[in-house]
Every structure is written in structure tokens, then in C-alpha cells.
Amino acid sequence: MRNLLAKDHSFLRGLLVDSAVRQFLGGPVPEAQVQATITREIAAAAQEPSWIVTQDDQPCGLVTLSLHKDGEAMELSYQFMPRVWGDGVAIWACTQALQHAFGPMALPHVIAETQAANTRSIVLLKRLGFVEWERLPRFGALQTIYKLNRDRDV
């Protein structure tokens, strides 16, 4: 895992336009919005932790800790290319991010939001120790917010 850099432009583009990756994230980003989205993501990385996850020296995922839409809690977010789904990369990378959140950042808790229909993400969050905290309609679908307190082993 390494910090997100401007050189990751083409990998970020790949995440944004991949229909499998974006299935529960509103679908592939329209081509007219891809560049602006990449620019925002790279700019945000200067303010909040964002990591590129690699496997065999090739980028395969993005993990971030950023301010949630509620404006209060920090949120763990992640996107991984389908080629690494199910091989343990996501749980390893998210664990690293959570150790950063509860260690150097000293956060009292972290939340994660996912569509209630996104069973793969829900399984990952539960394996990480997150518990369901809230359900709400947003983005045209039922969302579930999960919470993990710092006093849990990560």
C-alpha cells in the first residue's frame, strides 16, 4: 500500500469506468466527468489519507479515510478491481487503513457506508468488526452505515 499520487491517473480512471467496481456506487462515471472526478480524488489525497493498494507491484485498489457526508465521522471507503476480489487483498488493505485511523489519527470510531444490496462489501465490513449502525435511503437505494469503535481489535 502506498499513498495515492498524480501518476495514478490511469488506474483511477479504470476504477471509475469499470461497471463491476461501480455496480453499487452509482454505475460507471460518465466520460465527461471522469477527469474532474480524478482531479478531486487526487486533491483530496493531499488532505485525507488515500492509498493505492498494489498486488505484484500493480495497482489493484483504492482505500481512503475521509469525512463522511454527515460532516462529523471519518469514513473508510474502498474500491478494488475484480481481479483481486476474494483473495484477501481488501481485508488486508482495510485493516492497514483502520490501524492508521485508530493509531496515528487517534479516531474514536470509523464508519463505512454501503448499499444494503452490496453483500460483498457487507461481508468485508463484518469481517473487519464493523456493526450495523443505521439504514437510510440515499442515492436512490437503501444504504447501510456500519461503525467500528477504536476499542475493537483491528
N, C-alpha and C positions, 0 to 999 in steps of 0.2 A: 504494500500500500504506500502510496506517495501523494504529495499534495497535487491538487488539480492545477494545471498550468495552461497558458495560452496555446501551447503546442498540442494540446489535447482536442483541438477544434474538430478534427475529422472523427475522432471517437465519439465525442458528444453528439455530433450530427447523426452518427449511426444509431445512438440510443434514441434520439428524438424522432427518428423516422421509422424505427422498427415497430411493426404492428404488434408483435408478440410482447415486446417490452412495454409498449404503451397501451396494452389492452385495457388495463384498469386505471389508466392515467389520462383518460380523455381521448385516446387514439393518437395516431401519429401527428406530430406537429406539422401544420401546413407549411409547404416550402417557403411561402412568403414571410413566415415568422421564425424560421429556423435560425437565421443569423442573429436576429435580435435576442432570441432565447439563449443562444450560446454566449453572446456578449454579456447578458445579465448573469448567467451562471459563472462565468469567469470573473466578473467584477465582484460577485457575492463571495467568491472564494478568498478574496483579499480581506474580507470582514469576518467570515464564519468558516469553521473547519469544513473542508471539502477534499475528499481523497479519491484518487483513481485507484481502483483495485486491479492488480495485474495477476496473470497466470502465465507461466512460461514467458515472462517479460512482455506479454501482450496485454493491453488494456481489456478488461472484461466487465468492469462495473464502476459505478459511482456511488459513494456514500457521503452524506452530508449531515451536519448538525446545524440547524438554522432555526430562527424564530418562527414559531407556528403562526398560523393565521389569527389565532386568538391574541397575539401580541404579548403573551406572557411566558409560555413554556417553550423550551427548546425541543425541536422535533428531529428524530432520526428519520432520514429518508434514504432510499436506496433504489438503484436500478442496475440490473445485471443482464448481460447478453444471454440469450437462451442456451448458448453452447456450454455455459457453466451451471445452469440450473440443476440442482440436485446433487452437486458434487462437494458441498461443504464450504465453498468459497464465500457465500453470502453470510453464513453464520460466523465464520472466522472474521470477516471484514467488519461486520456489525459489532461483534464483540470488541474488536480493537477500538472502534469509534466510541462505544459505551465506556470502555476503560478510560478513554480521553475525557469523556463527558464527566465522569464521576471522579477522575483523578485531577489532572491539571485545571479543568474548568470548574470543578467542585460544585456541579449542579446537584440540587436536591432530588430531581427526578427528570426523566426524559419521556416524551410522548411520541407516538407514531400513529399516523392516520392512514387507513387503507379502506378500500371499498369492502363492504361486508361480503361481497361475492368473490373476493380475491383469496381463495383458500390457501394458495402457496404462501402468500405474504402472512396470513394469519398463523399458519403453522410455524413459520420462521419466528414471528414475534413471540409466540408462546414458548418456543424452544429457548429463546433469549430470556425468558422470565417475565415478559410483559403480561399484564392482565387487562381485560376489557374494562374501560372506564366510562365510555359514553358512546351513544349512537345518535346520528343526526343525518338528515337529508342535506346533501351538498353536491354540487357538480352534477346534478341530475341522477344521483344514485345514493343509496344508503351507505353512509360511511361509519366506520367503527374507529374510535380513538382508543388506543392502548397506552398504558402508563407503566413505567418501571421506576421504582424508587431506588435511590442510591444505596440504601442499606441491604439491597439484594446482592448476592454474589454474581458477578459478571465474569 
